[in-house]
Every structure is written in structure tokens, then in C-alpha cells.
Amino acid sequence: MRWDKFLKPKVVGGVGLGSISSFNLEMLSKWWWRFRDNPSQLWASEVSAIHKNKGDKSLILNKKTLPGVWKDIGSLDKVLLGFGISITGKLRVTVGDGALTRFWKDAWLKSEPLAVVYPDLYRLVAEKDASVKDNAIRDGGGCRWGWRWLRNSSTSAAWNQVTSLMGLLNGVQLNSARDTWVWENERGDGFSVKCIRREIDAASGQNSDEMEFKWNSWATAKSNFLLRRALFGKVASKVELGRRGVPLHDVTCDRCGLKAETSDHVFAECLFAKSIWWNVCAWLKVSFPHDCSMFRDLIKHLLDCPGDAKWRRLVLTVVMATVWRLWHARNTKTFEGTFIPVVKTVDLIKEDAFIWLKQRSNLLPLPWEKWLLFDVANIL
């Protein structure tokens, strides 16, 4: 199997290993976020003292002339911009007392720092690193705003920016809470390494591949991997072993003895497999497809049946249990010469799926008696 498929996220059919370069960016972003989220920590204060540059408008202090790990962390925003991910466009400050938020250099009133939105004013102010709290003047129960100028404004553009800025500040009220940083995205998640990884994968095109397989945490990891391999025809069937250079004198299916043992035959075409799927479909109260010689078509038929998201995931869990038991029965017959009857295999499928759901899902408890009837309306 191609290496890039192993690197792809599980949600799009990959194994989820991720590349080393992406993992490095994710770990660097964690330190980047910790510095911005709480700059009053001792280590952050020391980094600020070492890397502070006069007139620096960047979100994180980074003196380019100093080598070391912090140089990589400080350059992270530019690297992620190469993936189309703008940190400036995703970071927002929820202002409390305003002590940790830089008035001109942090994005708190608008999606960009005020130094970018009002460049004429930024050139005129004397204290460019002042916090929001420094520029707020308490006036009874309200708040006025003011700052020192290097020189008075002499252009109409600057005065228009003053008017616009004061209009924005008019509705701002400070409180006693601590300033907090928020990472905004379409999913509504806060900042996390997983969030950064998801965005890097999306930006690098790793989420564009249409895959039928979807990772299901209600089932075991081994059953997830087996279903994925079965969908791509990568299980060690007799025909597939021959392609890998393993010499076999007979590639006929050991259970039915009618056709060559391919991945599709093991999981869909074999008479034994068809009998299993027919019983499972009857139990699930879904129709059994007339033509199920292709394993992908069979799985697509089952997962496309009408139902909400929980019901589909429940069916997917049963499908994974079925695939797991089909492969187990095949191996038992091939290596031990023991044929597991259809009825026993179906019973084992029901037991596996019931235990997985009980131990791994967030569904309400379901009595075994109702599970045997597939009476699941109360837990969906």
C-alpha cells in the first residue's frame, strides 16, 4: 500500500500516521500558543526579554539574528501561511481586564491588529507596546480611552481613523477577568494540536480523497483496520498471497471449493459469506442485495440504508463485527480444518457487536434480550 495512504487521516481512509514535518509543526504550534495564551509565565517573560525588538508588530517576539529552537517557533506563522493557514486570521482575544492584550499589536477589536487597520494612527502613538489596560481610563462606572502621541495628526486620513477607532471603543467594557486567547475555526473547536493537524491536512489536500471507509471508535482498532484492508483488497487471501510472491498450489476457497479465494470472495461472494450476510441483514431489518459479489457494493448498500447518523454508525459497528468473524472463520478452516457453522458465526457477531457497543460507545445501556431482536429505538 502506498506510503501516502498511511499518512492520511483516519477519517478519509488513511491509517493516521501523519508526516514527521507536519508533526513538527504541530508541536511547535503548541509552544507558540502557550506563549500567546499566558505571556506572564517566567519562561515566556525571559523569552520576551531576549527577543524583544523595538517596533515589532508580530504576534510572537522573535529576533531573527538569534539562532535556536525559538527561531523556528517564531517563524511558525510564516510557515503555516505557506499552507494557506493564517494564524492572524484565527486568533482572537477575549478581553477581560486588558492587562495581557497589546492594544495596537493584538487582534481584539477586529480580525486584524489595530496597527494594521489604522496604520496612520500607529505611526503617531508613542507607546506602541501598551496594553489595552494601559490605554483605558476609568471614569466612574465607565471607561474612557486615551494615549500619548509623538506628534499631533496633520492629515484628514488620520483624523478619520481616530473617529472610526473611537466608534469601535465606545462599546468596550473591561472587567476583572483575565484576558484569554481563542482559536477560531469552522468546526467551533478551541486550540489543540489535533486542530492544527486537521487544518494542515485539509490545506495540503489530504482530505480531498473520497473514501468509503470511515474510522469507527465504537469498534475495535483491529476490526477497523481489517475492514479497511478488505475494502481495498489488501487482506492475505490466497490470490493476494500469490501476487506477493507466496507460491500456493491451490488458490480455491477452502469453504465452498467453487472459486478462487480473493478478498471479494472471502467477504461477499462465497456461499458461506452470503449466508452470513443474509442472516445479519434479516436481524438488522434491512434488505439483502440481489447481487453482492463485490464487497464494496455490499458495504455501500448497507451503509446507504435510510437512518440517522447514530443508526448508520450502529450498522457500521455490526458490519465490522461481521467482517471480523468472516475472516476468523476463514482462518479457522484454512489453518485448523475446522468449519464454523453459519448459525454459530452469526451468534458470535451479535456478541462481539454488543460487547463493543457496551464498552466503547456512549449509547444508553441496552438489554441483551432487546439486542437479540435489534430493538434499538430507545438508545438512538
C-alpha positions in Angstrom: 0.0 0.0 0.0 1.3 3.4 -0.9 3.0 5.3 2.0 0.9 8.4 1.4 -2.2 6.5 2.3 -0.7 5.5 5.7 0.0 9.2 6.3 -3.6 10.3 5.6 -6.0 10.9 8.5 -8.3 8.0 9.5 -11.4 10.0 8.7 -10.5 9.9 5.0 -9.4 6.2 4.9 -5.8 6.5 6.0 -4.0 5.0 8.9 -3.4 8.4 10.5 0.4 8.1 11.0 1.0 11.7 9.8 4.2 13.0 8.4 7.2 14.0 10.5 7.2 17.5 9.1 3.5 18.0 10.0 4.1 16.6 13.5 6.9 19.0 14.0 4.7 22.0 13.0 2.0 20.8 15.4 4.4 20.6 18.3 5.9 24.0 17.5 2.4 25.4 17.4 1.7 24.2 20.9 4.6 26.3 22.3 3.5 29.2 20.1 0.1 29.0 21.6 1.3 28.7 25.2 3.4 31.8 24.8 0.5 33.8 23.4 -2.1 32.4 25.9 -0.1 33.2 29.0 2.9 35.5 28.4 3.2 36.2 32.2 4.9 32.8 32.8 8.5 33.0 33.9 9.8 31.3 30.8 7.7 33.5 28.5 8.9 36.6 30.2 12.5 35.6 29.7 11.9 34.8 26.1 10.3 38.2 25.7 13.2 40.0 27.3 15.7 38.2 25.0 13.7 38.5 21.7 12.1 41.9 22.2 12.5 44.2 19.1 11.5 47.8 19.1 8.6 48.4 16.7 8.0 44.7 16.3 4.3 44.1 15.3 4.5 40.3 15.1 2.2 38.2 17.2 5.1 36.5 18.9 8.5 38.0 19.7 11.3 36.6 17.6 14.7 38.2 17.0 15.8 36.7 13.7 19.6 37.2 14.5 19.4 34.8 17.4 19.6 31.1 16.4 17.9 28.2 18.3 14.6 26.5 18.7 12.7 29.7 19.4 13.6 30.9 15.9 11.6 28.0 14.5 8.7 28.7 16.8 8.7 32.4 16.0 8.7 31.7 12.3 5.7 29.3 12.5 3.1 31.8 11.4 5.0 32.3 8.1 5.4 28.5 7.6 1.7 27.9 8.1 0.9 30.7 5.8 2.5 28.6 3.1 -0.3 26.1 3.7 -2.9 28.8 3.5 -3.4 28.9 7.3 -3.3 32.4 8.6 -2.7 32.5 12.4 -3.6 36.2 12.5 -7.0 35.4 11.0 -7.7 32.7 13.5 -6.5 34.1 16.8 -8.9 36.3 18.8 -8.6 37.9 22.2 -11.5 37.8 24.6 -10.6 40.9 26.7 -11.1 40.9 30.4 -9.1 43.4 32.4 -6.9 44.1 29.3 -3.6 43.6 31.0 -2.3 40.8 28.7 -3.6 42.2 25.4 -1.5 44.6 23.4 -3.7 47.5 22.3 -2.2 48.0 18.9 -0.5 44.7 18.1 -3.1 42.1 19.1 -6.3 41.2 17.2 -9.0 42.1 19.8 -11.4 44.6 18.3 -11.2 43.4 14.7 -9.9 40.4 12.8 -6.5 42.1 12.4 -4.4 44.1 14.9 -5.3 47.8 15.1 -1.8 48.6 13.9 -2.7 47.1 10.6 -6.2 48.5 10.5 -5.2 52.1 11.4 -1.5 52.4 10.2 -1.6 56.2 10.3 -2.5 56.3 14.0 0.0 53.6 14.8 2.8 55.7 13.4 1.8 58.6 15.7 1.4 56.8 19.0 4.3 57.0 21.5 3.8 53.7 23.4 3.4 51.1 20.7 3.5 48.1 23.1 1.0 49.5 25.5 -1.7 47.1 26.7 -5.5 47.7 26.5 -5.5 48.3 30.2 -2.8 51.0 29.9 -4.9 52.9 27.4 -8.1 52.7 29.4 -9.0 55.5 31.8 -11.5 54.6 34.5 -14.3 57.1 34.7 -16.8 56.1 37.4 -18.6 53.0 36.2 -17.5 53.6 32.6 -14.3 53.7 30.7 -12.6 56.4 28.5 -9.7 55.9 26.2 -6.5 57.8 25.6 -2.8 57.6 24.7 0.2 59.8 24.2 1.1 61.0 20.7 4.6 61.5 19.3 3.2 64.5 17.4 -0.2 65.8 16.5 -2.0 64.5 13.5 -2.0 66.8 10.4 -3.9 64.7 7.8 -7.6 64.1 7.3 -6.9 60.4 6.9 -5.5 60.1 10.4 -8.5 62.1 11.9 -10.9 59.8 10.1 -9.1 56.8 11.6 -9.4 58.4 15.0 -13.2 58.8 14.6 -13.5 55.2 13.4 -11.4 53.8 16.3 -13.3 55.7 18.9 -16.6 54.4 17.5 -15.3 50.8 18.0 -14.1 51.6 21.5 -17.3 53.1 22.6 -19.0 49.8 23.4 -15.9 48.2 25.1 -16.2 47.5 28.8 -13.3 46.0 30.9 -13.8 43.7 33.8 -11.8 41.8 36.4 -11.4 38.6 34.4 -8.1 37.5 32.8 -7.6 38.1 29.0 -7.9 34.8 27.1 -6.9 33.8 23.5 -9.4 31.9 21.3 -8.6 29.9 18.2 -11.5 30.3 15.8 -12.3 27.8 13.0 -15.3 26.5 11.1 -15.8 23.5 13.5 -16.0 25.7 16.5 -13.1 23.9 18.3 -10.7 25.7 20.5 -6.9 25.5 20.0 -5.4 22.0 20.1 -2.6 20.1 18.4 -5.3 17.9 16.8 -7.0 21.1 15.5 -3.7 22.3 13.9 -3.1 18.9 12.3 -6.6 18.8 10.9 -6.1 22.2 9.2 -2.7 21.2 7.9 -4.2 18.0 6.4 -7.0 20.0 4.8 -4.7 22.6 3.4 -2.3 20.1 1.9 -5.2 18.3 0.1 -5.2 15.2 2.2 -9.0 15.5 2.9 -10.0 15.6 -0.8 -9.8 11.9 -1.5 -13.2 10.3 -1.5 -13.0 7.1 0.5 -15.8 4.7 1.5 -14.0 3.7 4.7 -14.7 5.8 7.9 -13.0 5.1 11.2 -15.4 3.9 13.9 -14.3 4.2 17.5 -17.3 2.0 18.7 -15.5 -1.0 17.2 -12.0 -2.2 18.0 -9.0 -0.9 16.2 -8.2 -4.3 14.7 -11.7 -4.6 13.1 -11.3 -1.1 11.7 -8.0 -2.0 10.0 -9.4 -5.3 8.7 -12.4 -3.6 7.1 -10.2 -1.0 5.5 -7.9 -3.7 4.1 -10.8 -5.7 2.9 -12.3 -2.7 1.1 -9.0 -2.2 -0.8 -8.5 -5.9 -1.4 -5.3 -6.0 0.7 -6.1 -9.0 3.0 -3.9 -12.1 2.7 -6.3 -14.2 0.6 -4.8 -17.0 -1.5 -4.9 -14.9 -4.7 -3.4 -11.9 -3.0 -0.6 -14.1 -1.5 0.2 -15.3 -5.0 0.6 -11.7 -6.1 3.0 -11.1 -3.2 5.2 -14.0 -4.3 4.0 -16.7 -2.0 3.7 -19.9 -4.0 0.4 -21.8 -3.5 -0.5 -25.0 -5.4 -4.3 -24.4 -4.9 -6.0 -21.0 -4.6 -9.5 -22.4 -4.4 -11.7 -21.3 -1.4 -11.4 -23.9 1.4 -15.0 -23.4 2.5 -17.1 -23.6 -0.7 -14.5 -25.1 -3.1 -16.0 -23.3 -6.1 -14.0 -20.3 -6.9 -10.6 -18.7 -6.4 -10.2 -17.1 -3.0 -10.0 -13.3 -3.5 -10.8 -10.6 -1.0 -14.3 -10.1 -2.6 -14.9 -13.9 -2.5 -14.0 -14.2 1.2 -16.2 -11.4 2.4 -19.1 -11.3 -0.1 -19.1 -13.9 -3.0 -18.6 -17.2 -1.1 -21.8 -19.1 -0.3 -20.8 -19.2 3.4 -20.3 -15.3 3.4 -23.7 -14.8 1.6 -25.4 -16.9 4.2 -23.9 -14.9 7.0 -24.8 -11.5 5.4 -28.3 -12.7 4.7 -28.8 -13.6 8.4 -27.3 -10.3 9.6 -29.4 -8.3 7.2 -32.6 -10.1 8.4 -31.5 -9.3 12.0 -30.9 -5.6 11.2 -34.2 -5.5 9.3 -32.6 -4.2 6.1 -32.9 -5.7 2.6 -30.3 -8.1 1.3 -28.9 -7.0 -2.1 -29.6 -9.3 -5.0 -26.1 -9.0 -6.4 -23.4 -8.9 -3.7 -20.4 -10.4 -5.4 -18.4 -7.1 -4.9 -17.6 -6.4 -1.3 -17.6 -2.6 -1.7 -21.0 -2.7 -3.3 -22.3 -4.8 -0.4 -21.0 -2.4 2.3 -22.3 0.6 0.3 -25.7 -0.9 0.2 -25.8 -1.5 4.0 -24.5 2.0 4.9 -26.8 3.8 2.4 -30.0 2.4 4.1 -32.2 5.2 5.5 -31.4 6.2 9.1 -29.8 8.9 11.2 -26.1 9.2 12.0 -26.3 7.1 15.1 -28.2 4.3 13.4 -25.6 4.3 10.5 -22.8 4.1 13.0 -24.5 1.3 14.8 -24.9 -0.6 11.5 -21.2 0.1 10.7 -20.3 -1.5 14.0 -22.2 -4.6 13.1 -20.6 -4.7 9.7 -17.1 -4.6 11.3 -18.1 -7.4 13.6 -19.3 -9.4 10.6 -16.1 -8.9 8.6 -14.0 -9.8 11.7 -15.9 -13.1 12.2 -15.9 -13.9 8.5 -12.1 -13.6 8.4 -11.8 -15.6 11.7 -14.0 -18.4 10.2 -11.9 -18.5 7.1 -8.6 -18.7 9.0 -10.0 -21.5 11.3 -11.0 -23.6 8.2 -7.7 -22.9 6.4 -5.2 -23.5 9.2 -7.1 -25.8 11.6 -9.5 -27.6 9.2 -12.5 -26.7 11.4 -15.7 -25.4 9.8 -17.6 -22.9 12.0 -21.4 -23.2 11.2 -23.3 -20.2 9.9 -25.6 -20.0 13.0 -22.7 -20.0 15.4 -20.9 -17.3 13.4 -24.0 -15.1 13.4 -24.3 -15.6 17.2 -20.7 -14.5 17.6 -21.2 -11.4 15.5 -24.1 -10.4 17.8 -22.0 -11.0 20.9 -19.0 -9.0 19.5 -21.0 -6.0 18.4 -23.0 -6.0 21.8 -19.7 -6.0 23.8 -18.1 -3.3 21.7 -21.1 -1.0 22.0 -21.4 -1.6 25.7 -17.7 -0.9 26.4 -16.8 1.7 23.7 -19.8 3.7 22.8 -21.7 6.5 24.6 -25.1 4.9 24.0 -27.5 4.1 26.7 -27.4 0.5 28.1 -29.4 -2.0 26.1 -30.6 -5.3 27.5 -29.3 -8.4 25.7 -32.8 -9.6 25.0 -33.6 -6.4 23.1 -30.3 -6.6 21.3 -31.1 -10.1 20.0 -34.3 -8.6 18.4 -32.3 -5.5 17.3 -34.8 -3.3 19.2 -32.5 -0.3 19.4 -35.0 2.6 19.2 -34.5 3.5 22.9 -30.8 4.1 22.5 -30.8 6.1 19.3 
